[in-house]
Amino acid sequence: MDLTMNALDHYQKMLASLEYNCLDPQIQTIWRKQQQLNRLANQSADDDVDPELLPHKSASALIMKPFTISYGLHVYIGERAFINTNSTLQDNAPIHIGEETMIGPNVQMYTANHSLIPSERVAGIEIAKPITIGKRVWIGGGAIILPGVSIGDEAVIGAGAVVTKNVSSKTVVGGNPAKVIKHLD
């Protein structure tokens, strides 16, 4: 990968699920600004979250503090969704959370993958894949959702599950890696 490409190109590549350099100066500037907003949000006693931090959060959605984001700019939270404390939303690619979805404490969603080649990894080469969570999903505490995963409407993710593959609607999964436990009617 050509690491001399301009910053905007790396940011666009990040959002397009193409290889990009996470150490790119403009990406780092955006990240630092959003990290400052995240720190301020977590220090505030106010339940509201600055729309500059999470511009795509529905007004009726609730995210409990503290929470950690990478950018916040690529997190889309539907109406009446609830995200419990200590969530990590690493949104190098978009994260879509459907309406009325409930997310337990300490849930982690990771969109970025580092290169398996050590020289590329230390040079900042990554690829980010979006995460999509459907409507009325329940994700138990401590679950981890990996890059590129889609979870269908009304699915249930067991506490502590590590979700490495897509989950169909109305399906209960659990374990590491998460496996189907049963299908809901």
VOPAGU-2260 file (C-alpha; in pm, 1 decimal, decimal comma):
REM VOPAGU-2260
SITE   aa  ch    i         X         Y         Z
SITE  MET   A    0       0,0       0,0       0,0
SITE  ASP   A    1     125,6     350,0     -81,4
SITE  LEU   A    2     158,9     522,5     257,6
SITE  THR   A    3     215,5     862,0      92,3
SITE  MET   A    4    -144,7     904,3     -27,5
SITE  ASN   A    5    -319,3    1210,5     111,7
SITE  ALA   A    6    -510,9    1192,3     440,2
SITE  LEU   A    7    -859,4    1223,6     299,5
SITE  ASP   A    8    -795,8     921,4      79,8
SITE  HIS   A    9    -708,5     713,2     386,6
SITE  TYR   A   10   -1022,6     825,9     569,2
SITE  GLN   A   11   -1238,5     744,7     265,7
SITE  LYS   A   12   -1067,9     406,1     234,2
SITE  MET   A   13   -1132,6     335,8     602,5
SITE  LEU   A   14   -1504,9     398,3     555,9
SITE  ALA   A   15   -1511,0     197,4     230,4
SITE  SER   A   16   -1361,6    -117,2     392,8
SITE  LEU   A   17   -1036,5     -84,7     197,6
SITE  GLU   A   18    -683,6    -101,0     338,1
SITE  TYR   A   19    -585,7     230,3     495,6
SITE  ASN   A   20    -317,5     372,4     721,4
SITE  CYS   A   21    -459,5     436,2    1070,4
SITE  LEU   A   22    -150,4     646,5    1150,7
SITE  ASP   A   23    -238,4     894,4     877,7
SITE  PRO   A   24    -219,1    1252,2    1018,0
SITE  GLN   A   25    -573,9    1356,4     924,0
SITE  ILE   A   26    -725,0    1034,7    1060,4
SITE  GLN   A   27    -527,1    1093,3    1380,5
SITE  THR   A   28    -655,7    1452,8    1402,7
SITE  ILE   A   29   -1018,4    1341,8    1370,0
SITE  TRP   A   30    -962,2    1059,0    1618,8
SITE  ARG   A   31    -800,6    1290,6    1878,1
SITE  LYS   A   32   -1087,5    1542,5    1853,2
SITE  GLN   A   33   -1346,3    1267,2    1900,6
SITE  GLN   A   34   -1150,1    1116,0    2190,4
SITE  GLN   A   35   -1158,8    1454,0    2367,1
SITE  LEU   A   36   -1537,2    1473,7    2316,3
SITE  ASN   A   37   -1568,8    1116,5    2449,1
SITE  ARG   A   38   -1373,4    1208,5    2765,3
SITE  LEU   A   39   -1592,1    1515,5    2820,7
SITE  ALA   A   40   -1910,7    1312,7    2773,0
SITE  ASN   A   41   -1799,4    1055,0    3029,3
SITE  GLN   A   42   -1717,8    1330,8    3281,6
SITE  SER   A   43   -2056,9    1498,5    3242,0
SITE  ALA   A   44   -2345,1    1423,9    3478,5
SITE  ASP   A   45   -2584,6    1506,0    3193,7
SITE  ASP   A   46   -2755,1    1208,6    3024,2
SITE  ASP   A   47   -2739,0    1378,2    2687,0
SITE  VAL   A   48   -2447,8    1314,5    2454,0
SITE  ASP   A   49   -2296,5    1591,3    2242,4
SITE  PRO   A   50   -2429,7    1549,9    1887,0
SITE  GLU   A   51   -2078,6    1628,6    1763,7
SITE  LEU   A   52   -1965,8    1303,7    1930,5
SITE  LEU   A   53   -2259,5    1084,5    1824,1
SITE  PRO   A   54   -2438,9    1273,3    1544,0
SITE  HIS   A   55   -2645,6     969,5    1437,9
SITE  LYS   A   56   -2789,0     875,3    1780,2
SITE  SER   A   57   -3168,0     887,3    1787,6
SITE  ALA   A   58   -3308,1    1124,4    2047,3
SITE  SER   A   59   -3491,7     840,1    2223,5
SITE  ALA   A   60   -3184,4     613,4    2236,9
SITE  LEU   A   61   -2992,8     590,4    2564,4
SITE  ILE   A   62   -2622,7     519,2    2606,6
SITE  MET   A   63   -2505,8     478,8    2965,1
SITE  LYS   A   64   -2174,9     621,1    3080,2
SITE  PRO   A   65   -1894,1     551,1    3069,8
SITE  PHE   A   66   -1863,7     438,3    2709,9
SITE  THR   A   67   -1576,4     431,8    2463,4
SITE  ILE   A   68   -1586,1     514,3    2093,4
SITE  SER   A   69   -1317,2     545,3    1830,2
SITE  TYR   A   70   -1483,9     822,6    1632,5
SITE  GLY   A   71   -1856,0     823,0    1716,1
SITE  LEU   A   72   -1915,4     973,0    1373,0
SITE  HIS   A   73   -1991,7     631,8    1223,9
SITE  VAL   A   74   -2225,8     498,0    1495,0
SITE  TYR   A   75   -2595,4     490,8    1403,9
SITE  ILE   A   76   -2826,0     420,1    1700,5
SITE  GLY   A   77   -3196,7     360,2    1635,5
SITE  GLU   A   78   -3501,9     476,8    1828,0
SITE  ARG   A   79   -3539,4     348,4    2184,9
SITE  ALA   A   80   -3214,0     151,0    2168,1
SITE  PHE   A   81   -3038,4     103,4    2502,4
SITE  ILE   A   82   -2663,7      60,8    2548,9
SITE  ASN   A   83   -2548,7     -21,2    2902,2
SITE  THR   A   84   -2229,4      93,8    3078,2
SITE  ASN   A   85   -1873,1      33,3    2963,4
SITE  SER   A   86   -1961,9     -32,3    2599,9
SITE  THR   A   87   -1685,8      -7,9    2339,5
SITE  LEU   A   88   -1792,3      97,9    1991,6
SITE  GLN   A   89   -1482,0      94,2    1775,0
SITE  ASP   A   90   -1635,0     257,6    1470,4
SITE  ASN   A   91   -1359,5     275,5    1209,9
SITE  ALA   A   92   -1633,8     143,0     982,3
SITE  PRO   A   93   -2003,9     212,4    1041,0
SITE  ILE   A   94   -2185,3      45,6    1329,5
SITE  HIS   A   95   -2563,7      34,6    1285,7
SITE  ILE   A   96   -2772,6     -47,9    1594,3
SITE  GLY   A   97   -3141,6    -105,9    1523,7
SITE  GLU   A   98   -3437,4      35,3    1708,3
SITE  GLU   A   99   -3535,3    -113,7    2044,0
SITE  THR   A  100   -3211,2    -309,6    2064,8
SITE  MET   A  101   -3076,1    -374,7    2414,2
SITE  ILE   A  102   -2701,4    -400,3    2466,7
SITE  GLY   A  103   -2567,2    -522,1    2801,1
SITE  PRO   A  104   -2275,0    -383,5    2999,4
SITE  ASN   A  105   -1918,4    -430,8    2877,3
SITE  VAL   A  106   -2022,4    -520,7    2521,7
SITE  GLN   A  107   -1748,2    -459,0    2266,1
SITE  MET   A  108   -1793,1    -399,5    1893,4
SITE  TYR   A  109   -1475,5    -395,4    1685,3
SITE  THR   A  110   -1477,5    -294,2    1319,0
SITE  ALA   A  111   -1101,7    -273,3    1250,7
SITE  ASN   A  112    -860,2    -553,5    1174,7
SITE  HIS   A  113    -484,2    -513,2    1170,1
SITE  SER   A  114    -269,0    -672,2     902,7
SITE  LEU   A  115    -132,0   -1019,5     976,8
SITE  ILE   A  116     198,3    -911,2     820,8
SITE  PRO   A  117     409,1    -761,2    1103,9
SITE  SER   A  118     575,3    -489,1     892,8
SITE  GLU   A  119     235,0    -369,0     766,3
SITE  ARG   A  120      80,4    -391,1    1113,3
SITE  VAL   A  121     344,2    -168,4    1274,6
SITE  ALA   A  122     314,9      71,9     978,6
SITE  GLY   A  123     -55,3     120,8    1064,4
SITE  ILE   A  124    -219,2     -79,8     788,4
SITE  GLU   A  125    -576,2    -178,8     878,9
SITE  ILE   A  126    -902,0    -272,5     714,5
SITE  ALA   A  127   -1236,4    -196,2     876,6
SITE  LYS   A  128   -1562,8    -383,2     816,7
SITE  PRO   A  129   -1905,9    -254,1     925,6
SITE  ILE   A  130   -2118,1    -410,5    1198,3
SITE  THR   A  131   -2496,1    -419,1    1163,8
SITE  ILE   A  132   -2727,0    -500,4    1455,0
SITE  GLY   A  133   -3095,2    -544,8    1366,3
SITE  LYS   A  134   -3410,4    -431,4    1545,2
SITE  ARG   A  135   -3512,1    -562,0    1889,9
SITE  VAL   A  136   -3184,9    -753,3    1935,2
SITE  TRP   A  137   -3063,9    -838,3    2286,3
SITE  ILE   A  138   -2686,7    -859,4    2335,8
SITE  GLY   A  139   -2585,0    -996,1    2676,3
SITE  GLY   A  140   -2313,6    -843,9    2892,3
SITE  GLY   A  141   -1952,6    -891,7    2791,5
SITE  ALA   A  142   -2030,2   -1008,1    2438,2
SITE  ILE   A  143   -1780,0    -923,5    2164,0
SITE  ILE   A  144   -1890,3    -852,3    1806,3
SITE  LEU   A  145   -1610,8    -879,2    1547,8
SITE  PRO   A  146   -1560,6    -688,3    1219,2
SITE  GLY   A  147   -1809,1    -742,9     938,6
SITE  VAL   A  148   -2073,6    -919,5    1149,2
SITE  SER   A  149   -2445,9    -866,9    1088,6
SITE  ILE   A  150   -2700,9    -969,2    1351,1
SITE  GLY   A  151   -3060,1   -1013,4    1234,8
SITE  ASP   A  152   -3375,4    -870,9    1392,1
SITE  GLU   A  153   -3484,8   -1013,3    1729,3
SITE  ALA   A  154   -3172,0   -1226,8    1770,1
SITE  VAL   A  155   -3028,0   -1292,7    2116,3
SITE  ILE   A  156   -2653,9   -1295,6    2182,0
SITE  GLY   A  157   -2561,8   -1471,8    2506,7
SITE  ALA   A  158   -2350,0   -1301,6    2769,8
SITE  GLY   A  159   -1979,9   -1340,2    2698,3
SITE  ALA   A  160   -2033,8   -1465,3    2342,5
SITE  VAL   A  161   -1769,9   -1390,6    2079,1
SITE  VAL   A  162   -1960,0   -1336,0    1754,5
SITE  THR   A  163   -1734,7   -1407,6    1457,0
SITE  LYS   A  164   -2003,8   -1479,1    1193,7
SITE  ASN   A  165   -2341,1   -1339,1    1091,3
SITE  VAL   A  166   -2640,1   -1430,0    1309,8
SITE  SER   A  167   -2981,6   -1488,8    1152,6
SITE  SER   A  168   -3295,1   -1316,4    1274,7
SITE  LYS   A  169   -3473,1   -1477,8    1571,8
SITE  THR   A  170   -3170,2   -1690,6    1658,8
SITE  VAL   A  171   -3005,7   -1739,3    1999,8
SITE  VAL   A  172   -2626,9   -1778,5    1996,0
SITE  GLY   A  173   -2367,4   -1816,8    2268,0
SITE  GLY   A  174   -2011,8   -1929,0    2339,5
SITE  ASN   A  175   -1667,9   -1864,1    2196,0
SITE  PRO   A  176   -1691,2   -1867,2    1904,7
SITE  ALA   A  177   -2068,3   -1810,5    1918,3
SITE  LYS   A  178   -2276,4   -2101,7    1793,8
SITE  VAL   A  179   -2649,9   -2137,8    1739,9
SITE  ILE   A  180   -2829,3   -2251,5    2054,0
SITE  LYS   A  181   -3180,6   -2234,8    1914,7
SITE  HIS   A  182   -3414,2   -2060,9    1674,0
SITE  LEU   A  183   -3703,0   -1852,3    1809,3
SITE  ASP   A  184   -4051,6   -1877,2    1662,0
